[in-house]
Amino acid sequence: MQYEEIPTQQIIDKLRQSLEPQIGIADSRLSGIENSAIARDEDDEDIALLKTGFDIYNVPITSYQRQLGSAVIAVRKIVRKLLRPVLERQVIYNFANTRVVQTLSRQLQKLQEDQQNLERKIQGELSSGCPEVKAQLETQQKAIADFTSEVEQIKAVQQEHTAILEKITAQLLDRQK
């Protein structure tokens, strides 16, 4: 049985395109200079998206309907006021997750830099044939692999929590109807 490769990058791009307008984030291609300075790679882009989109409470309320536009906006404002406690908790949760992900990303980047430095240093020492250095290198590589695995697990838990919170929010909205 062969599995097809999932076009992960295409899915991520489509999600970004569909979510950015919904949560009030400017198109990343329009502010390319700022984003290229902030986001040096895809992980940094994701963190930048988290940083700009964590506040779901202060999303602008608009309506594109001409006849019922003001009524739709009024209803949305009322719903926002009713959901304020839930949305505020979600904003706090989103902000905390954003900080955690950013911290983990920095730690991972530092660990990767440290690993590269150690690899260079150890390669120099290995050329002289030190068995202790080889053992240290293996230990460091295992530690980095373990840390990377933990980061992936934390990301998975974060995604699960986000899905649960979205489900709860949807259920609350359904109850209020």
JOZI-V759554 format. One record per pair of residues at least 12 apart in sequence whose C-alpha atoms are under 10 Angstrom apart, sorted by the first residue. I is the first residue (numbers start at 1). J is the second residue. D is the distance in whole Angstrom. If there is no record, write none. Layout:
I_J_D ; I_J_D
//
This chain:
9_42_10 ; 12_46_10 ; 16_28_9 ; 16_46_9 ; 16_49_9 ; 19_49_10 ; 19_53_9 ; 20_49_8 ; 20_52_10 ; 20_53_8 ; 22_53_10 ; 22_56_10 ; 22_59_9 ; 22_60_10 ; 23_52_9 ; 23_53_6 ; 23_54_9 ; 23_55_9 ; 23_56_7 ; 23_57_10 ; 23_58_9 ; 23_59_6 ; 23_60_9 ; 24_52_9 ; 24_53_7 ; 24_55_10 ; 24_56_9 ; 24_58_9 ; 24_59_6 ; 24_60_7 ; 24_61_10 ; 25_49_8 ; 25_52_7 ; 25_53_7 ; 25_59_9 ; 26_49_10 ; 26_52_9 ; 28_45_9 ; 28_48_10 ; 28_49_9 ; 35_48_8 ; 35_49_10 ; 43_101_10 ; 43_102_9 ; 43_105_8 ; 44_102_9 ; 44_105_8 ; 44_106_10 ; 46_98_10 ; 46_101_10 ; 46_102_10 ; 47_98_7 ; 47_99_9 ; 47_101_7 ; 47_102_6 ; 47_105_9 ; 48_98_9 ; 48_102_9 ; 49_98_9 ; 50_94_8 ; 50_95_8 ; 50_97_9 ; 50_98_6 ; 50_99_9 ; 50_101_9 ; 50_102_9 ; 51_94_9 ; 51_95_8 ; 51_97_10 ; 51_98_6 ; 51_99_8 ; 51_102_9 ; 52_95_10 ; 52_98_10 ; 53_91_9 ; 53_94_9 ; 53_95_9 ; 53_98_10 ; 54_90_9 ; 54_91_6 ; 54_92_8 ; 54_93_9 ; 54_94_5 ; 54_95_6 ; 54_96_9 ; 54_97_9 ; 54_98_8 ; 55_87_9 ; 55_88_9 ; 55_90_8 ; 55_91_5 ; 55_92_8 ; 55_93_10 ; 55_94_7 ; 55_95_8 ; 56_87_7 ; 56_88_8 ; 56_90_8 ; 56_91_6 ; 56_92_10 ; 56_94_9 ; 57_80_8 ; 57_81_10 ; 57_83_9 ; 57_84_7 ; 57_85_10 ; 57_86_9 ; 57_87_6 ; 57_88_7 ; 57_89_10 ; 57_90_8 ; 57_91_7 ; 58_80_9 ; 58_87_9 ; 58_88_10 ; 58_91_9 ; 59_80_10 ; 61_73_6 ; 61_74_9 ; 61_76_7 ; 61_77_7 ; 61_80_9 ; 62_74_10 ; 62_76_9 ; 63_76_9 ; 79_173_8 ; 79_176_9 ; 79_177_10 ; 82_173_10 ; 82_176_9 ; 83_169_9 ; 83_172_8 ; 83_173_8 ; 83_176_10 ; 86_165_9 ; 86_168_9 ; 86_169_7 ; 86_172_9 ; 87_169_8 ; 89_165_10 ; 90_162_9 ; 90_165_8 ; 90_166_9 ; 90_169_9 ; 93_161_10 ; 93_162_9 ; 93_165_10 ; 94_158_10 ; 94_162_8 ; 97_155_10 ; 97_158_7 ; 97_162_10 ; 100_154_9 ; 100_155_10 ; 100_158_10 ; 101_151_9 ; 101_154_9 ; 101_155_8 ; 101_158_9 ; 104_147_10 ; 104_148_10 ; 104_150_10 ; 104_151_7 ; 104_154_9 ; 104_155_10 ; 105_151_9 ; 107_147_10 ; 107_151_10 ; 108_144_9 ; 108_147_8 ; 108_148_7 ; 108_151_8 ; 111_140_10 ; 111_143_10 ; 111_144_7 ; 111_147_9 ; 111_148_10 ; 112_144_8 ; 112_148_10 ; 114_140_10 ; 114_144_10 ; 115_137_9 ; 115_140_7 ; 115_141_8 ; 115_144_8 ; 118_136_10 ; 118_137_8 ; 118_140_9 ; 119_137_7 ; 119_140_9 ; 119_141_9 ; 121_133_10 ; 121_137_10 ; 122_134_7 ; 122_136_9 ; 122_137_7 ; 123_137_9
//
